[in-house]
Amino acid sequence: MCSGFVSLALSLYLSSAVVSPLTIVNSRIFFVDFVARMLKKRKAEKNTKKDKASKKDSDAPKRPSSAFFIFMEDFRKSFKENYPDQKSGPAVGRAGGEKWKSMSDADKAPYAEKALKRKADYEQAVRAYKTKLNGNGCNEPREESFQSTSEIHDETGQEASS
């Protein structure tokens, strides 16, 4: 344990229990138990953070690549053909980044168009995925109503009686 954590635990222990420092020295077992409980609590918090991050849906559509990454797909192929002995990944990325920076907007345009097309396909796939999750037969995702069911029934009852 680091000394900073121990001093923090000691200050928390002193603030949570109405005891003197002399009592703490005489009853180290209670202090050690307190520190152990704090460590368990800290580990539990870390585990819940990992669980939240791992709950990503594997069936959800994957986000589309940007224009640069579409360019890098083509660049990696040409780089491997020109430099078959070069196996370093960072070297390929570095060379691709330098070439991308030196390209004009006109040279980047085909990659930007491909990126826009992939983005449109992605948005369509997301709509279909949300529809599938909602369980609707229609293509549009459900719109949320801000009225409760009793308010809706009240309005329809008022219209029928009028």
Summary of the structure (lengths in Angstrom):
residues: 162
radius of gyration: 30.3
end to end distance: 75.2
largest distance: 83.8
contacts: 318
relative contact order: 0.06
helix: 73%
strand: 0%
